[in-house]
Amino acid sequence: MADKQRRRPGETREKLMSAALELVGKGRHFASLGIREVTRQAGVVPTSFYRHFRSMDDLGLQLVDELGLVLRRMMREARGNVLQADKLIEESVGIFVAHAQANRSFFMFMAQGLAGESRAVQEGIRSEMRFFASELANDLRRLRLMQHLSDADLDMTCDLVVRTVAFSLTDLLSIAAGDDYQVGQVRKRTSRFLQMIFVGAGHWQSESGTAL
């Protein structure tokens, strides 16, 4: 009986993280959550919180790490599915939208964190975005796209792409579950944004030396 009651290692930690995400998914802002509220949602006593996290910021940074794993799974799926350069934008945006819908609470946490009060969480999310942009630049090099751009300009292009997609979260997360039409509209609009970025980048002249 005692074995059944014994918690497995990390179970309370996972419950606390899941509880915070559940509250975010219900419309609460992560920055406004308190330890007692999170522990109540998790069904554990408040004192157990400090066995796993130093503060809510610390819990938030652990959620950022988990978000990073979600983003990396998304990246791996995109790499596996996007085999043709001309399908790169459309397919990648479709994969992003699918993951945002399947992991809604995580992406709500991301959208909140980018403009949140916690500098630590905000910087953690921005760090994940920089990593994502860096990996995108590496993929474009591997596909031999945008070869006319300098490394700095390619990195800037990918940074703009990632920022644009992240901004589209605001529209995507405001749509009611099951509203496929509106989701499709966001998907089309985001693809158009990215197409315009790449058209502009395609005509950009890196270090042209032309006087302005």
Buried (B, 14 or more C-beta within 10 A) or exposed (E): EEEEEEEEEEEBBEBBBBBBBBBBBEEBBBBEBEBEBBBBBBEBEEEBBEEBBEEBBBBBBBBBEBBBEBBBEBBEBBBEEBEEEEEBBBBBBBBBBBBBBEBBBBBBBBBBBBEBEBEBBBEBBBEBBBBBBBBBBEBBBEBEBBEEBEEEBBBBBBBBBBBBBBEBBEBBBEBEEEEEEBBEEBBEEBBEBBEEBBEEBEEBEEEEEEEE
